[in-house]
């Protein structure tokens, strides 16, 4: 399983069951592993979760800012 697949797996749990811990795990993987966010975006839109994908991106950017300030 690639890091991109792992992110999609975790986001699926967030998208379908509002599982916040899965969102946090997706962010952690995205921060720590090289992944194809464009593919995650394509898949998210195909699944009909544009708003939740945008929330993922916003949280990812926030986490990256917080990490760089340490």
Secondary structure, DSSP 8 states (H G I E B T S, - for coil): --HHHHHHHHHHHHHHH--HHHHHHHHHHHHHS---HHHHHHHHHHTT-HHHHHHHHHHHHHHHHHHHT-
